[in-house]
Amino acid sequence: MLAHNSRRTVSCYLLKSHLSTCHVSNLWPSQQQHLHSNSSSSRGAVVAAAAAAQPTASSVLIDWVVANGGSVKGATMANLAGSDGGSGWGLIATEDISKPGTRLIDLPRSCQLSYDESSDPRVLRLIGQVPEELWGAKLALQLLVQRVLGPSSHFATYISQLPVGVSGVPMFFGREALEAIECPPVVEQVKKRGRWLHRFSTDVLSKLPESTDDPFHGALIDINALGWALAVVTSRAFRVAGPSA
């Protein structure tokens, strides 16, 4: 999971509702979280269908969480395919959960992709050049560093589940679609991000290969890679803890 300035374990609890949701926004890659406390008859059918649809992604990612000190009990990943009114991946209950406050998932610091003073100094220098308001771009740089590492990255299992493209993000809208939003502040913010992506990838990232300041091991990070990382982060990351938390 992606977490900005994280410093503690994240827990997912059953809220005081029959239709339960997760405290964590987009806990898993390319998914929306919906925890349903189903009746025993309907629950078995939903879980069976979910398992048949995509058992590998669920088991691999959950095994990774458990192997790194986390826990997953009473819930599992499922490809809801719009059956919940949304789309794509989510979480469903695997057993009856009726008590409010029931802990379903624990994600320790070791499962949280973030950065701190112990991170690669070269990455921190890059992050320091990003405006504070673009906190997602700061974390995007760390995500790209881990992606470049490939299988050797501690977060390789998580990153392998991230989407190749991020649909529905205004940053990738064409001019007509963007103007159709009819909300000037949003449109201006999207344009501002676009200008920053172009400027940072051209003026900073393009000069890194073969330099001593390069944390990407020679890989050229262009505007497309940076845009992907920013879209992934801003659609999934959240602040767990930090100076103002």
Beta strands, then each sheet from edge to edge (+ up, - down):
strand 1: 3-4
strand 2: 10-13
strand 3: 19-20
strand 4: 35-36
strand 5: 71-72
strand 6: 75-79
strand 7: 89-93
strand 8: 103-107
strand 9: 238-239
sheet 1: 1+ 9+
sheet 2: 2+ 8- 5+
sheet 3: 3+ 4-
sheet 4: 6+ 7-
end
